[in-house]
Amino acid sequence: MKKGFTLVEIMIVVAIIALLAAISIPNILRQRLNANETAAQSTLGTISAVEQSYRSVNPLYATLAQLIAAVPPYIDATVDDVGGKQGYVFADAQAAPDANTFCVSAVPVTANQTGTRSFCVADDGVIRVQAAGGAIASRAACLLLPPTS
């Protein structure tokens, strides 16, 4: 008698593996989005703290480029990278920070793939969320958004 598996048994095992994959893959992708969003919020918190530090020794708040160009740099150059950092692109939402205000936004590199929500932080240090994602045009637009929970 030959020992082995029948075609039906192999098909049942393949079907079970496919079912498990269909259940688990969306959860894995959702975890990646959550991780990217958490990293973006953390980076914005760091930027807010760095802006306060920069402002304590300078007359004005700084742009991301100025924070990177400082010697020593206040933040890592990957924060201002057009390719994004951990699925998000960080940008100055306020064209020219001044002595009293700044605003930085974080927008997903690819909507619904690297993140679903956009975030921003202004001089008040509160990280705010735009649930629909997309660009945050200005400091005023940022201040109208609800804080993250």
PyMOL commands that set and color helices and strands:
alter all, ss='L'
color gray80, all
select helices_A, chain A and resi 7-57+64-69+77-80+139-143
alter helices_A, ss='H'
color red, helices_A
select strands_A, chain A and resi 88-92+103-108+118-122+127-130
alter strands_A, ss='S'
color yellow, strands_A
deselect
rebuild
show_as cartoon
